[in-house]
């Protein structure tokens, strides 16, 4: 073989090994294969779920290229093609077994060079054949097919890694945004509740100081009011702490914490609320926190918007999945027609969906005017819990 041919093949090998997008080199690889085998054209087909599709060409017109792209090769219908793929090395194939469009381009005899890596068949090179290709050229063609397969597989692995990295960055960003939103909510609760109470107490203490010498009776009345305000402030502080981290969740687990949450909701809203739950496995702490916060936000939404008389929280485990659903019989709404619902953050739905997504699950909202609302979370149980089931 001429030194120039070896140099070109070596450069192709190097380009495939270094490229993160080897698919863009398929036309160039096909051209080098055609030169190597002294043929006027070469075709590259890559495997799709059930057939092979044209991915790169050299030596044919755009019209022909379009025709071949619309005529995929189905190994299930071409036994000779399936057999040639299984052999692994370059194989000659009677073109009569191929669809007419391919037969018209390749001529009576075709040479098939598998594109493969390890045990994976990723595609094929096809060129016309005279049946007289030299053995050393076929060996180089086989190596070219293997190098192409390795490059395509590496590119696919790199793409998957990149997708996972992007998903991880998105999850981290979502978690940080959720934490920041939680901080804003807590800051707002403290400012609107506890801080205002303390400011009122401060003014009354100063008033009491002025009255204690001259009007002791009025001072005692002020002290009574101050004591009542302090009691209210303590309640506000306890509520803020409970919202930050309910002690029931730490001490007793998710189901008792949800039962307590429903009881508080009923006491504060007057809505009949109940927890319907089966026995469930112990979950990792971050699962319990996320599910608790989802239910908590769903109850807050119901209190603000539902105008319901009855509400239920249903927790079920089915196989490897856990379902948590919050249902009310309130006024409901039409998600498509409610403009403010489209801004999901207004209802806290965006935050709930993000929490479910972080657990690998989904959250769906179903509602209709006059027919109440259902918020349903479906998550896969973590592997360590499944192993103990």
Secondary structure in CASP SS format (residue, H / E / C, confidence):
PFRMAT SS
TARGET T0000
AUTHOR 0000-0000-0000
METHOD secondary structure of the structure
MODEL  1
X C 1.00
X C 1.00
X H 1.00
X H 1.00
X H 1.00
X H 1.00
X H 1.00
X H 1.00
X H 1.00
X H 1.00
X H 1.00
X H 1.00
X H 1.00
X H 1.00
X H 1.00
X H 1.00
X H 1.00
X H 1.00
X C 1.00
X C 1.00
X C 1.00
X H 1.00
X H 1.00
X H 1.00
X H 1.00
X H 1.00
X H 1.00
X H 1.00
X H 1.00
X H 1.00
X H 1.00
X H 1.00
X H 1.00
X H 1.00
X H 1.00
X H 1.00
X C 1.00
X C 1.00
X C 1.00
X C 1.00
X C 1.00
X E 1.00
X E 1.00
X E 1.00
X E 1.00
X E 1.00
X E 1.00
X C 1.00
X C 1.00
X C 1.00
X C 1.00
X E 1.00
X E 1.00
X E 1.00
X E 1.00
X E 1.00
X E 1.00
X E 1.00
X C 1.00
X C 1.00
X C 1.00
X H 1.00
X H 1.00
X H 1.00
X H 1.00
X H 1.00
X H 1.00
X H 1.00
X H 1.00
X C 1.00
X C 1.00
X C 1.00
X E 1.00
X C 1.00
X H 1.00
X H 1.00
X H 1.00
X C 1.00
X H 1.00
X H 1.00
X H 1.00
X H 1.00
X H 1.00
X H 1.00
X H 1.00
X H 1.00
X H 1.00
X C 1.00
X C 1.00
X C 1.00
X E 1.00
X E 1.00
X E 1.00
X E 1.00
X H 1.00
X H 1.00
X H 1.00
X C 1.00
X C 1.00
X H 1.00
X H 1.00
X H 1.00
X H 1.00
X H 1.00
X H 1.00
X H 1.00
X C 1.00
X C 1.00
X E 1.00
X E 1.00
X E 1.00
X E 1.00
X E 1.00
X E 1.00
X E 1.00
X E 1.00
X E 1.00
X C 1.00
X C 1.00
X E 1.00
X E 1.00
X E 1.00
X E 1.00
X E 1.00
X E 1.00
X E 1.00
X E 1.00
X E 1.00
X C 1.00
X C 1.00
X C 1.00
X C 1.00
X C 1.00
X C 1.00
X H 1.00
X H 1.00
X H 1.00
X H 1.00
X H 1.00
X H 1.00
X H 1.00
X H 1.00
X H 1.00
X H 1.00
X H 1.00
X H 1.00
X H 1.00
X H 1.00
X H 1.00
X H 1.00
X H 1.00
X H 1.00
X H 1.00
X H 1.00
X H 1.00
X H 1.00
X H 1.00
X H 1.00
X H 1.00
X H 1.00
X H 1.00
X H 1.00
X H 1.00
X H 1.00
X H 1.00
X H 1.00
X H 1.00
X H 1.00
X H 1.00
X H 1.00
X H 1.00
X H 1.00
X H 1.00
X H 1.00
X H 1.00
X H 1.00
X H 1.00
X H 1.00
X H 1.00
X H 1.00
X H 1.00
X H 1.00
X H 1.00
X H 1.00
X H 1.00
X H 1.00
X H 1.00
X H 1.00
X H 1.00
X H 1.00
X H 1.00
X H 1.00
X H 1.00
X H 1.00
X H 1.00
X H 1.00
X H 1.00
X H 1.00
X H 1.00
X H 1.00
X H 1.00
X H 1.00
X H 1.00
X H 1.00
X H 1.00
X H 1.00
X H 1.00
X H 1.00
X H 1.00
X H 1.00
X H 1.00
X C 1.00
X C 1.00
X C 1.00
X C 1.00
X H 1.00
X H 1.00
X H 1.00
X H 1.00
X H 1.00
X H 1.00
X H 1.00
X H 1.00
X H 1.00
X H 1.00
X H 1.00
X H 1.00
X H 1.00
X H 1.00
X H 1.00
X H 1.00
X H 1.00
X H 1.00
X H 1.00
X H 1.00
X H 1.00
X H 1.00
X H 1.00
X H 1.00
X H 1.00
X H 1.00
X H 1.00
X H 1.00
X H 1.00
X C 1.00
X C 1.00
X H 1.00
X H 1.00
X H 1.00
X H 1.00
X H 1.00
X C 1.00
X C 1.00
X H 1.00
X H 1.00
X H 1.00
X H 1.00
X H 1.00
X H 1.00
X H 1.00
X H 1.00
X H 1.00
X H 1.00
X H 1.00
X H 1.00
X H 1.00
X H 1.00
X H 1.00
X H 1.00
X C 1.00
X C 1.00
X E 1.00
X E 1.00
X E 1.00
X E 1.00
X E 1.00
X E 1.00
X C 1.00
X C 1.00
X C 1.00
X C 1.00
X C 1.00
X C 1.00
X C 1.00
X H 1.00
X H 1.00
X H 1.00
X H 1.00
X H 1.00
X H 1.00
X H 1.00
X H 1.00
X H 1.00
X H 1.00
X H 1.00
X H 1.00
X H 1.00
X H 1.00
X H 1.00
X H 1.00
X H 1.00
X H 1.00
X H 1.00
X H 1.00
X H 1.00
X H 1.00
X C 1.00
X C 1.00
X C 1.00
X E 1.00
X E 1.00
X E 1.00
X E 1.00
X E 1.00
X E 1.00
X E 1.00
X E 1.00
X E 1.00
X C 1.00
X C 1.00
X E 1.00
X E 1.00
X E 1.00
X E 1.00
X E 1.00
X E 1.00
X E 1.00
X E 1.00
X C 1.00
X C 1.00
X C 1.00
X C 1.00
X C 1.00
X C 1.00
X C 1.00
X C 1.00
X C 1.00
X C 1.00
X H 1.00
X H 1.00
X H 1.00
X H 1.00
X C 1.00
X H 1.00
X H 1.00
X H 1.00
X H 1.00
X C 1.00
X H 1.00
X H 1.00
X H 1.00
X H 1.00
X H 1.00
X H 1.00
X H 1.00
X H 1.00
X H 1.00
X H 1.00
X C 1.00
X C 1.00
X C 1.00
X E 1.00
X E 1.00
X E 1.00
X E 1.00
X E 1.00
X E 1.00
X C 1.00
X C 1.00
X C 1.00
X C 1.00
X C 1.00
X E 1.00
X E 1.00
X E 1.00
X E 1.00
X E 1.00
X E 1.00
X E 1.00
X E 1.00
X C 1.00
X C 1.00
X H 1.00
X H 1.00
X H 1.00
X H 1.00
X H 1.00
X H 1.00
X C 1.00
END
